[in-house]
Amino acid sequence: MAGIWWYSGREVDAEPVPDGDAGQQLAELQIAARTSMSGYSRTKFPHWASQGHSCNTRESVLKRDGKDVTAGKDCNPKSGTWYSVYDGETWTKPGDLDIDHMVPLGQAWASGARDWPQDKREQFANDLTRPQLLAVTDNLNQQKSDKAPDEWKPPLVSFWCTYATDWITVKHYYGLTITIGEKSALEDMLRRCPA
């Protein structure tokens, strides 16, 4: 059963994955070459779905990840403070943040999601239970794009352990594949986890 735990200063309804479990989950992931992006479109992953109370997924993440967030009746955050775990920067304007998919939509498509039904892709794109959605500095999200950890890592090295653990958690839960290079990068990042 899921519990409440704290992640980057916020409360999240999920079970944390101990570092040892992340290594075990990584070992269980199927290794396969990434398929092509042929047929991929973000529209095949309906995102920013309604979460109730006039809030969509993006607005819900901004409210969850921020401090002292104020929002209008439409749930759109107007002000607050957000700490970006990718670079350690703090922002006070919601427009300076993107909502990053830990495992990007295109990355998911190329590692198994192309075969999913539309409703599973929608669940993946709006998953507020697993560590799949983060409010981060917008230009870093754009740099990351659809890259895996062997192609892009957050500039804040102290976050690498959590980044790898979260990436593995999401891929394991959804049964997505990894490449040899991706696995090697994740293993290297897990070595930075506290003993």
Residue, then its C-alpha position, 0 to 999 in steps of 0.5 A: m500500500a502506498g504511503i506518504w513520503w517526502y521528496s525534494g521537500r514535498e509530500v508525495d503519495a508513493e512508496p520511496v524506493p531504497d537504493g538497493d531496490a533500485g539496483q534490483q529493479l535495474a537488473e530486472l529491466q529488459i535490455a533492448a535497442r531503442t526502436s525508432m521514433s517513427g509514428y511518435s507524436r505527443t498527442k499519442f500521450p494525452h497529457w495535462a488531464s483533469q485532476g478535479h477541482s478545476c486543476n489539470t496535471r500541470e497545475s497540480v504538479l506546480k501546486r505540489d512542488g511549490k511553496d506558498v503557491t497561490a492560484g486563481k479559481d481556474c487553479n492556474p498558479k499565479s505566484g509561489t516559490w519553486y526549487s528546481v532539483y535539476d540545477g538547484e535554482t529557485w523560481t518565483k514565476p510559474g512560467d519559468l518552469d516546465i513540468d518534466h516527464m522523468v522518463p520522457l514521452g518520446q523515450a517511452w515510445a521508443s522503449g515500449a509505449r508504442d505498443w500500449p493502448q491510448d489509455k495507458r499512455e495517458q496514465f503514463a503522461n499524467d502519473l502523479t503517483r510515481p516520481q514521473l512528473l517534476a517542476v524544473t527549470d524550463n530550459l533544462n527540460q528543453q535540453k533534456s528533451d527525449k534523452a535517456p541518462d546516457e545522453w543527458k543528466p541533470p547538471l546538479v550532480s548531487f541529484w544524480c542518485t535520486y534521478a537514477t532511482d526515479w528513472i528506474t522506478v518509472k521504467h520498472y513499473y511500466g515495463l519499459t526496456i533500457t539500452i546497454g548504454e542507458k543501464s551503464a549510465l544508471e549504474d554509474m549514477l547509482r554509485r553516487c547514492p549514500a552507502 
